[in-house]
Amino acid sequence: MFWRRVGEEIGAGTTPRLEWYGWRARRLDAALQAVADTRVRAGKVLEIGSGPIGIVNFLEWGERYAIDPLEHFYRTQPSLVDLRRPGVTYMDGSGERLPFEDASVSLVLIENVIDHTHEPVAILKEIRRVLTGNGCLFLTVNVHTRWGAGLHAVLAVLRIDTRHPYTFTSGSLRRLLAATGFRVVSEAIDDYKASAHADRQDPKLRAKVKGYTGLSEFVHSVICTKDQVSG
């Protein structure tokens, strides 16, 4: 299992202590300052699919929660648990059924998760249910070009890539968000050509194949509010 190996490597001192989470938290903090209601920081913050630590671990504000279907495993790994800061409540569960009341969460984070799930529509509807009227959704997902998405969908059908049941382009992501009652107020999209170039230069064969076939992924990040027209 991936996280068992990471935990063992962290314990042995052969893997960095997941500083990436802290970098992402700082990026999120800056993005929210530009577009979000200031009250977002004072309420409940929930990260879905947080893994053993999550971005929420590095935020300095809010009543923080993290939910992940593997939390029962993570809490048995001391080298991972030791990286958690006080103030975050970690829960076992999934995005399809959130243990929060309607309109009770001011900010939901879902980082590189939605394409790994089997029910993205159900998850987004559940997020919309728990968000307050002025709440925000921060979502990132690895997207493809239209060519790459078509090719990746074939790989999913053939069960060559079972970790990504869904494939997104920037366009299909925007349509999904609109269909589930969200309005995009800010977005950032990485450069596909830069991602493809990096894959081609990577010594790993898998990365090279992605770079030369059009399968390279690039990150699309959005901050959304509830579309009040959708009810």
Residue pairs with C-beta under 8 A, 6 or more apart in sequence:
1 73
3 51
3 52
3 70
3 73
3 74
3 77
3 80
4 73
4 77
6 15
6 18
6 80
7 52
7 77
7 79
7 80
8 79
9 15
10 17
10 18
10 79
10 80
10 83
11 78
11 79
17 83
18 53
18 83
21 53
21 54
21 55
21 57
21 58
22 58
24 55
24 58
24 111
25 55
25 56
25 57
25 58
25 59
26 58
28 55
28 59
28 109
28 138
29 59
31 138
31 186
31 188
31 221
31 223
32 40
32 41
32 107
32 136
32 138
32 223
34 186
35 136
35 185
35 186
35 223
36 107
36 136
36 223
37 134
37 136
39 106
39 134
40 62
40 106
40 107
40 134
40 135
40 136
41 61
41 62
41 106
41 107
42 61
42 62
42 106
43 62
43 63
43 105
43 106
43 107
43 132
43 135
44 62
44 63
44 64
44 65
44 100
44 104
44 105
44 106
44 107
45 56
45 59
45 61
45 62
45 63
45 64
45 65
45 105
45 106
45 107
45 108
45 109
46 56
46 65
46 66
46 67
46 98
46 100
46 105
46 107
46 108
46 109
46 130
47 54
47 55
47 56
47 64
47 65
47 66
47 67
47 108
47 109
47 110
47 111
48 67
48 68
48 95
48 98
48 108
48 109
48 110
48 113
48 123
48 127
49 67
49 68
49 95
49 110
49 111
49 112
49 113
49 116
49 117
50 56
50 57
50 66
50 67
50 68
50 90
50 109
51 68
51 70
51 74
52 68
52 74
52 77
52 80
52 81
52 83
52 84
53 80
53 83
53 84
54 66
54 68
54 88
54 109
54 111
55 109
55 111
56 64
56 65
56 66
56 88
56 109
57 64
57 66
57 83
57 84
57 85
57 88
58 85
62 106
62 107
64 87
64 88
64 89
65 88
65 89
65 90
65 91
66 88
66 89
66 90
66 91
67 90
67 91
67 92
67 93
67 94
67 95
67 98
67 99
68 74
68 90
68 91
68 92
68 93
69 92
69 93
69 94
70 92
71 90
71 91
71 92
71 93
72 92
74 80
74 81
74 90
75 81
75 90
84 90
91 99
93 99
95 110
95 113
95 117
95 122
95 123
95 126
95 127
96 117
96 119
96 122
96 123
96 126
97 126
98 126
98 127
98 129
98 130
100 130
101 130
102 129
102 130
103 129
103 130
103 131
103 132
103 133
103 135
104 130
104 132
105 130
105 131
105 132
105 135
106 131
106 132
106 134
106 135
106 136
107 135
107 136
107 137
107 138
108 127
108 130
108 131
108 135
108 136
108 137
108 138
109 138
109 139
110 123
110 127
110 137
110 138
110 139
110 140
111 138
111 139
111 140
112 140
112 141
112 142
112 219
113 141
114 120
114 123
114 124
114 139
114 141
114 166
114 168
115 141
115 142
115 164
115 165
115 166
115 167
115 168
116 163
116 164
116 165
117 123
117 165
117 166
118 165
120 166
120 176
121 176
121 179
121 180
124 176
124 177
124 180
124 181
124 182
125 180
125 181
127 137
128 137
128 180
128 181
128 182
128 226
131 137
131 226
133 226
133 228
134 225
135 225
135 226
136 185
136 223
136 224
136 225
137 182
137 222
137 223
137 224
137 225
138 221
138 222
138 223
138 224
139 177
139 221
139 222
139 224
140 219
140 220
140 221
140 222
141 168
141 173
141 219
141 220
142 168
142 217
142 218
142 219
142 220
143 149
143 168
143 169
143 170
143 173
143 189
143 217
143 218
143 219
143 220
144 151
144 152
144 167
144 168
144 169
144 214
144 215
144 216
144 217
145 169
145 192
145 214
146 169
146 171
147 214
148 213
148 214
148 215
148 216
148 217
149 167
149 168
149 169
149 172
151 213
151 214
151 215
152 161
152 164
152 167
152 215
153 167
155 161
156 162
156 164
156 165
156 167
168 176
168 220
170 189
170 220
173 220
173 222
174 184
177 183
177 184
177 222
177 224
178 227
181 226
181 227
181 230
181 231
182 224
182 225
182 226
182 227
183 224
183 225
183 226
183 227
184 222
184 223
184 224
185 223
185 224
185 225
186 222
186 223
187 220
187 221
187 222
187 223
188 219
188 220
188 221
189 218
189 219
189 220
189 221
190 218
190 219
190 220
191 218
192 216
192 218
194 218
195 216
195 217
195 218
196 210
196 211
196 214
196 216
197 211
198 207
198 211
198 216
199 207
199 208
199 210
199 211
199 216
200 207
200 208
200 211
200 212
201 211
202 208
202 211
209 215
210 216
210 217
